[in-house]
């Protein structure tokens, strides 16, 4: 990657308007950014770093033909992580302790076009006590596992609309679902009142049990996902709109 391209990314070019016609979705619980019509999702799980790309129509883009780096603003200085295609994503390995650090992605396509985006640092979320998580697992196993799965994976095909008259499918409760888009208050209210196809659990579960089961499935979320979860009912997850010259069209 040439120094000029990296300098453009570090300076941060003009901010672009959000693509309102296709609402952003962080499908893997990562951080979102927009760069010249493209959308990037940065997923960090411990030492693993993944980048997923979407085009201006919010459709997944193949990672083949792209290369680049992630410039991670780690404590004590920046670290550069090489990214290489791996199926539908670009992957790399993070330095220890940098999962929530501010990061700049600089990508280059095989035809020479480039794009970049910056992702702000995230504040770590406070982990619940282990005893609360253990209680939540017991509540989950007794009340939720039949629909949401032993590994919080939900029912297969949950994203598709079922045939008319058929029951809706239970979504995953891990970071691949949309639970992290809602605050704990909203999650608890959904459990109390029910949400098709889930029956209401008010009067079935004590309030402490509801909070514990939320703590249990949140314990599976990556640190970056936990840090992005709204803390209040009205909050929303929004992408950061940034970009550098070199819009790559045709996807």
C-alpha positions as a Python dict, from the first residue, in 0.01 Angstrom:
ca = {
    (1, 'X'): (0, 0, 0),
    (2, 'X'): (158, 331, -101),
    (3, 'X'): (224, 613, 144),
    (4, 'X'): (-4, 857, -39),
    (5, 'X'): (-306, 629, 2),
    (6, 'X'): (-232, 576, 369),
    (7, 'X'): (-194, 949, 424),
    (8, 'X'): (-535, 1013, 267),
    (9, 'X'): (-690, 761, 505),
    (10, 'X'): (-521, 905, 810),
    (11, 'X'): (-628, 1260, 725),
    (12, 'X'): (-987, 1144, 676),
    (13, 'X'): (-1149, 1274, 361),
    (14, 'X'): (-1488, 1442, 333),
    (15, 'X'): (-1783, 1294, 514),
    (16, 'X'): (-2046, 1136, 293),
    (17, 'X'): (-2422, 1126, 347),
    (18, 'X'): (-2569, 803, 480),
    (19, 'X'): (-2736, 576, 227),
    (20, 'X'): (-3089, 619, 357),
    (21, 'X'): (-3253, 403, 90),
    (22, 'X'): (-3079, 93, 224),
    (23, 'X'): (-3063, 104, 606),
    (24, 'X'): (-2732, -30, 737),
    (25, 'X'): (-2719, -367, 907),
    (26, 'X'): (-2426, -498, 1108),
    (27, 'X'): (-2503, -861, 1042),
    (28, 'X'): (-2212, -997, 1244),
    (29, 'X'): (-2232, -754, 1533),
    (30, 'X'): (-1939, -546, 1414),
    (31, 'X'): (-1873, -177, 1360),
    (32, 'X'): (-2015, -12, 1049),
    (33, 'X'): (-1873, 250, 815),
    (34, 'X'): (-1953, 385, 468),
    (35, 'X'): (-1698, 482, 204),
    (36, 'X'): (-1804, 611, -138),
    (37, 'X'): (-2120, 403, -160),
    (38, 'X'): (-1964, 91, -14),
    (39, 'X'): (-2034, -38, 333),
    (40, 'X'): (-1782, -205, 555),
    (41, 'X'): (-1842, -409, 867),
    (42, 'X'): (-1542, -450, 1094),
    (43, 'X'): (-1573, -754, 1320),
    (44, 'X'): (-1322, -813, 1597),
    (45, 'X'): (-1324, -1116, 1825),
    (46, 'X'): (-1017, -1128, 2042),
    (47, 'X'): (-723, -1170, 1804),
    (48, 'X'): (-941, -1227, 1496),
    (49, 'X'): (-1024, -937, 1263),
    (50, 'X'): (-1274, -969, 977),
    (51, 'X'): (-1394, -718, 718),
    (52, 'X'): (-1720, -772, 530),
    (53, 'X'): (-1803, -558, 226),
    (54, 'X'): (-2138, -452, 76),
    (55, 'X'): (-2209, -245, -231),
    (56, 'X'): (-2438, 57, -272),
    (57, 'X'): (-2738, -177, -290),
    (58, 'X'): (-2654, -332, 47),
    (59, 'X'): (-2558, -659, -123),
    (60, 'X'): (-2257, -863, -6),
    (61, 'X'): (-1943, -823, -215),
    (62, 'X'): (-1685, -1094, -272),
    (63, 'X'): (-1353, -1030, -99),
    (64, 'X'): (-1154, -1177, -386),
    (65, 'X'): (-957, -908, -566),
    (66, 'X'): (-922, -690, -256),
    (67, 'X'): (-622, -648, -32),
    (68, 'X'): (-513, -394, 221),
    (69, 'X'): (-444, -328, 584),
    (70, 'X'): (-601, -222, 910),
    (71, 'X'): (-417, 51, 1095),
    (72, 'X'): (-500, -10, 1460),
    (73, 'X'): (-442, 278, 1701),
    (74, 'X'): (-312, 59, 1980),
    (75, 'X'): (-192, 186, 2319),
    (76, 'X'): (162, 309, 2282),
    (77, 'X'): (143, 348, 1905),
    (78, 'X'): (-27, 221, 1593),
    (79, 'X'): (-9, -134, 1464),
    (80, 'X'): (-63, -244, 1104),
    (81, 'X'): (-252, -564, 1028),
    (82, 'X'): (-231, -715, 678),
    (83, 'X'): (-568, -823, 536),
    (84, 'X'): (-617, -1102, 286),
    (85, 'X'): (-928, -1248, 117),
    (86, 'X'): (-1090, -1547, 285),
    (87, 'X'): (-1412, -1640, 106),
    (88, 'X'): (-1663, -1361, 158),
    (89, 'X'): (-1443, -1157, 391),
    (90, 'X'): (-1097, -1017, 445),
    (91, 'X'): (-917, -1145, 753),
    (92, 'X'): (-619, -1062, 970),
    (93, 'X'): (-485, -1110, 1322),
    (94, 'X'): (-500, -831, 1579),
    (95, 'X'): (-229, -751, 1832),
    (96, 'X'): (-324, -850, 2187),
    (97, 'X'): (-553, -607, 2366),
    (98, 'X'): (-664, -407, 2060),
    (99, 'X'): (-1012, -549, 1996),
    (100, 'X'): (-1184, -219, 2079),
    (101, 'X'): (-917, 18, 1947),
    (102, 'X'): (-978, 288, 1686),
    (103, 'X'): (-907, 139, 1344),
    (104, 'X'): (-856, 271, 990),
    (105, 'X'): (-918, 32, 701),
    (106, 'X'): (-735, 93, 375),
    (107, 'X'): (-843, -139, 94),
    (108, 'X'): (-733, -163, -267),
    (109, 'X'): (-907, -349, -548),
    (110, 'X'): (-723, -544, -816),
    (111, 'X'): (-799, -270, -1070),
    (112, 'X'): (-622, -12, -855),
    (113, 'X'): (-925, 164, -708),
    (114, 'X'): (-906, 225, -335),
    (115, 'X'): (-1135, 303, -44),
    (116, 'X'): (-1083, 365, 323),
    (117, 'X'): (-1288, 412, 637),
    (118, 'X'): (-1221, 486, 1000),
    (119, 'X'): (-1387, 318, 1298),
    (120, 'X'): (-1378, 493, 1635),
    (121, 'X'): (-1257, 324, 1951),
    (122, 'X'): (-1521, 159, 2168),
    (123, 'X'): (-1554, 167, 2545),
    (124, 'X'): (-1555, -181, 2700),
    (125, 'X'): (-1884, -295, 2850),
    (126, 'X'): (-1891, -411, 3211),
    (127, 'X'): (-1909, -789, 3236),
    (128, 'X'): (-2184, -934, 3460),
    (129, 'X'): (-2084, -1156, 3755),
    (130, 'X'): (-2020, -1518, 3663),
    (131, 'X'): (-2290, -1632, 3907),
    (132, 'X'): (-2551, -1424, 3720),
    (133, 'X'): (-2444, -1572, 3385),
    (134, 'X'): (-2464, -1924, 3532),
    (135, 'X'): (-2815, -1855, 3662),
    (136, 'X'): (-2911, -1718, 3321),
    (137, 'X'): (-2790, -2033, 3148),
    (138, 'X'): (-3008, -2245, 3378),
    (139, 'X'): (-3310, -2026, 3299),
    (140, 'X'): (-3228, -2040, 2927),
    (141, 'X'): (-3191, -2419, 2925),
    (142, 'X'): (-3527, -2457, 3099),
    (143, 'X'): (-3727, -2206, 2893),
    (144, 'X'): (-3553, -2098, 2573),
    (145, 'X'): (-3326, -2367, 2433),
    (146, 'X'): (-3600, -2554, 2245),
    (147, 'X'): (-3653, -2259, 2008),
    (148, 'X'): (-3334, -2053, 2024),
    (149, 'X'): (-3098, -2352, 2021),
    (150, 'X'): (-2830, -2496, 2245),
    (151, 'X'): (-2575, -2254, 2100),
    (152, 'X'): (-2805, -1948, 2080),
    (153, 'X'): (-2814, -2000, 1702),
    (154, 'X'): (-3190, -1965, 1652),
    (155, 'X'): (-3391, -2169, 1405),
    (156, 'X'): (-3260, -2232, 1057),
    (157, 'X'): (-3407, -1994, 801),
    (158, 'X'): (-3511, -1737, 1064),
    (159, 'X'): (-3431, -1447, 829),
    (160, 'X'): (-3681, -1566, 567),
    (161, 'X'): (-4052, -1495, 581),
    (162, 'X'): (-4242, -1817, 660),
    (163, 'X'): (-4539, -1921, 444),
    (164, 'X'): (-4874, -1757, 526),
    (165, 'X'): (-5024, -1910, 838),
    (166, 'X'): (-4695, -2066, 949),
    (167, 'X'): (-4528, -1984, 1278),
    (168, 'X'): (-4240, -1739, 1267),
    (169, 'X'): (-3896, -1878, 1340),
    (170, 'X'): (-3699, -1794, 1652),
    (171, 'X'): (-3398, -1567, 1580),
    (172, 'X'): (-3049, -1625, 1717),
    (173, 'X'): (-2953, -1461, 2043),
    (174, 'X'): (-2581, -1453, 1972),
    (175, 'X'): (-2416, -1164, 1786),
    (176, 'X'): (-2539, -1288, 1448),
    (177, 'X'): (-2895, -1187, 1544),
    (178, 'X'): (-3038, -842, 1604),
    (179, 'X'): (-3070, -859, 1981),
    (180, 'X'): (-2768, -635, 2027),
    (181, 'X'): (-2952, -355, 1843),
    (182, 'X'): (-3176, -319, 2150),
    (183, 'X'): (-3107, -201, 2503),
    (184, 'X'): (-3140, -430, 2804),
    (185, 'X'): (-3466, -249, 2887),
    (186, 'X'): (-3610, -336, 2545),
    (187, 'X'): (-3489, -695, 2563),
    (188, 'X'): (-3645, -742, 2905),
    (189, 'X'): (-3975, -593, 2787),
    (190, 'X'): (-3982, -831, 2490),
    (191, 'X'): (-3934, -1127, 2724),
    (192, 'X'): (-4208, -1004, 2959),
    (193, 'X'): (-4464, -932, 2687),
    (194, 'X'): (-4356, -1191, 2433),
    (195, 'X'): (-4266, -1140, 2068),
    (196, 'X'): (-4409, -1366, 1801),
    (197, 'X'): (-4339, -1657, 1815),
    (198, 'X'): (-4217, -1623, 2175),
    (199, 'X'): (-4491, -1636, 2443),
    (200, 'X'): (-4494, -1378, 2726),
    (201, 'X'): (-4289, -1473, 3029),
    (202, 'X'): (-4433, -1217, 3272),
    (203, 'X'): (-4553, -1419, 3569),
    (204, 'X'): (-4348, -1718, 3455),
    (205, 'X'): (-4002, -1577, 3518),
    (206, 'X'): (-3902, -1354, 3806),
    (207, 'X'): (-3744, -1020, 3717),
    (208, 'X'): (-3409, -1145, 3842),
    (209, 'X'): (-3435, -1446, 3609),
    (210, 'X'): (-3514, -1223, 3311),
    (211, 'X'): (-3208, -1010, 3379),
    (212, 'X'): (-2996, -1322, 3428),
    (213, 'X'): (-3098, -1480, 3097),
    (214, 'X'): (-3017, -1154, 2917),
    (215, 'X'): (-2675, -1156, 3084),
    (216, 'X'): (-2627, -1516, 2970),
    (217, 'X'): (-2685, -1465, 2600),
    (218, 'X'): (-2495, -1135, 2607),
    (219, 'X'): (-2196, -1327, 2748),
    (220, 'X'): (-2159, -1483, 2400),
    (221, 'X'): (-2131, -1145, 2223),
    (222, 'X'): (-1786, -1016, 2121),
    (223, 'X'): (-1653, -722, 2319),
    (224, 'X'): (-1705, -490, 2021),
    (225, 'X'): (-2071, -594, 1997),
    (226, 'X'): (-2128, -540, 2369),
    (227, 'X'): (-1968, -197, 2346),
    (228, 'X'): (-2207, -97, 2066),
    (229, 'X'): (-2530, -216, 2225),
    (230, 'X'): (-2759, 84, 2294),
    (231, 'X'): (-2777, 172, 2662),
    (232, 'X'): (-3115, 344, 2635),
    (233, 'X'): (-3435, 243, 2459),
    (234, 'X'): (-3425, 521, 2200),
    (235, 'X'): (-3064, 477, 2091),
    (236, 'X'): (-2978, 341, 1748),
    (237, 'X'): (-2668, 193, 1592),
    (238, 'X'): (-2546, 408, 1302),
    (239, 'X'): (-2252, 374, 1065),
    (240, 'X'): (-1969, 622, 1049),
    (241, 'X'): (-1962, 783, 703),
    (242, 'X'): (-1606, 837, 585),
    (243, 'X'): (-1409, 776, 270),
    (244, 'X'): (-1103, 840, 61),
    (245, 'X'): (-1070, 909, -310),
    (246, 'X'): (-1100, 613, -543),
    (247, 'X'): (-1465, 505, -556),
    (248, 'X'): (-1479, 152, -695),
    (249, 'X'): (-1792, 107, -904),
    (250, 'X'): (-1945, -186, -1079),
    (251, 'X'): (-2043, -408, -784),
}
